[in-house]
């Protein structure tokens, strides 16, 4: 009757394998891919992904944040200092821009405005409006910053940013 000791060894090996696999799975779940973003306005860090959640703290404009995931239009932010994680509205943060040299050529060049649009000092509605650009105006885009197009004038007008929803790429 050597059967019970073999069964015990088999159970021990099975338990060890399950323990190893569970640890690997847990370790992989805890490792998150962090993406650097920057806040484009003063924004609220909230306990959950929505305006109905309690505000944890205010994050000032132009602060680097580490985004670990997205839930709808909300970004889950991991604290750099071990504090509580929270959520910011994705409208008030953008991925940190890649260098201009790596901007694909399909995203720069000649565009036309599809409606009257405000030319702003920076990439966001919090920036001062420099002037209005009429619908149908040909514009020169040199870079895209999130949902904003960096526009440069060839005729000496001020350069600035417009909301990319109000422009389309010319062929």
C-alpha positions in Angstrom: 0.0 0.0 0.0 2.4 2.7 -1.2 -0.4 4.6 -2.9 -1.1 7.2 -0.2 2.6 8.5 -0.1 2.5 8.9 -4.0 -0.7 10.8 -3.8 0.7 13.1 -1.1 3.8 13.8 -3.3 1.5 14.5 -6.2 -0.7 16.9 -4.1 2.5 18.7 -2.8 3.7 19.2 -6.4 0.3 20.4 -7.5 0.1 22.8 -4.7 3.6 24.2 -5.4 2.7 24.6 -9.1 -0.5 26.4 -8.3 1.3 28.7 -5.8 4.0 29.6 -8.3 1.4 30.3 -11.1 -0.7 32.5 -8.7 2.3 34.5 -7.6 3.3 35.1 -11.2 -0.2 36.2 -12.1 -0.4 38.5 -9.1 3.0 40.0 -9.9 1.9 40.6 -13.5 -1.3 42.3 -12.3 0.5 44.6 -10.0 3.0 45.7 -12.7 1.3 48.5 -14.6 2.4 50.3 -17.7 2.8 53.9 -16.8 2.4 56.6 -19.4 3.6 60.1 -18.7 1.0 62.8 -19.2 0.9 66.5 -18.4 -2.0 68.5 -17.1 -3.3 71.1 -19.4 -5.3 73.0 -16.8 -5.8 73.0 -13.0 -7.7 69.8 -12.5 -9.3 67.7 -9.8 -7.9 64.3 -8.7 -11.0 62.3 -7.8 -11.6 59.0 -6.0 -13.3 57.4 -9.0 -13.8 57.9 -12.7 -16.5 60.6 -12.7 -17.5 64.0 -11.5 -19.7 62.4 -8.8 -16.7 61.1 -6.9 -15.0 63.0 -4.1 -12.1 65.3 -4.9 -8.9 64.1 -3.3 -6.8 67.2 -4.3 -6.2 69.8 -7.0 -3.4 69.2 -9.5 -2.0 72.4 -11.0 -1.6 73.0 -14.7 1.7 71.7 -16.3 2.3 69.0 -13.8 3.6 65.6 -15.0 1.3 62.7 -14.0 1.7 59.0 -14.4 -1.4 57.4 -16.1 -1.8 53.7 -15.5 -5.1 53.0 -17.2 -8.2 54.6 -18.8 -11.8 54.2 -17.9 -13.9 56.0 -20.5 -12.7 59.5 -20.7 -11.1 59.3 -17.2 -7.4 58.6 -16.6 -6.3 56.6 -13.6 -3.3 58.3 -12.0 -0.6 56.7 -9.9 1.1 58.9 -7.3 4.8 59.4 -7.6 5.1 59.5 -3.8 3.1 56.5 -2.8 -0.1 58.4 -2.1 -3.6 57.4 -3.0 -4.3 56.8 -6.7 -7.1 58.7 -8.3 -8.7 59.8 -11.5 -8.5 63.0 -13.7 -10.8 64.0 -16.5 -8.9 63.2 -19.7 -9.9 66.6 -21.2 -7.4 68.2 -18.8 -4.3 66.1 -19.5 -2.4 65.0 -22.6 0.4 62.5 -23.2 3.7 64.3 -23.1 4.4 65.3 -26.6 7.0 63.4 -28.6 9.7 65.6 -30.2 8.6 67.5 -33.3 11.0 65.4 -35.4 9.0 62.3 -34.7 5.7 63.8 -35.7 4.4 61.9 -38.7 4.4 63.9 -41.9 0.7 63.0 -42.4 -0.2 65.1 -39.4 1.6 68.3 -40.5 1.2 70.6 -43.5 -1.8 72.2 -45.2 -5.2 72.1 -43.5 -8.4 74.1 -43.9 -10.7 75.3 -41.2 -14.2 73.7 -41.2 -15.7 76.4 -39.0 -14.8 79.7 -37.4 -12.2 78.8 -34.8 -10.3 80.6 -32.1 -6.5 80.8 -32.4 -5.1 80.5 -28.9 -1.8 81.1 -27.2 -1.5 77.5 -26.0 -3.1 74.0 -26.5 -6.3 74.4 -24.4 -9.4 76.6 -23.8 -7.8 78.2 -20.8 -5.3 80.0 -23.1 -6.0 83.5 -24.4 -7.7 83.9 -27.7 -5.3 85.7 -30.1 -7.9 86.1 -33.0 -10.6 84.2 -34.8 -9.8 82.3 -38.0 -12.8 82.3 -40.5 -14.2 79.1 -41.9 -12.5 77.9 -45.1 -9.1 79.5 -44.2 -6.0 77.5 -45.3 -3.7 77.0 -42.4 -0.2 75.5 -41.9 0.0 72.9 -39.2 3.5 72.3 -37.8 2.7 70.0 -34.9 -0.2 68.2 -33.1 -0.5 68.4 -29.3 -3.3 66.1 -28.3 -6.5 67.6 -29.7 -4.7 70.8 -30.6 -3.0 71.9 -33.8 0.0 74.2 -33.7 -0.5 76.6 -36.5 2.2 78.9 -37.9 1.5 81.8 -40.3 3.5 82.2 -43.5 2.3 85.9 -43.7 3.3 87.2 -40.4 0.1 86.6 -38.4 0.6 85.3 -34.9 1.1 81.6 -34.5 -0.9 79.6 -32.0 -3.2 76.6 -31.5 -6.6 75.6 -32.8 -8.9 72.8 -31.8 -8.4 70.0 -34.4 -12.1 69.4 -34.6 -12.4 72.6 -36.6 -9.8 71.7 -39.3 -9.2 69.0 -41.9 -6.1 67.9 -43.8 -5.9 69.0 -47.4 -4.9 66.4 -49.9 
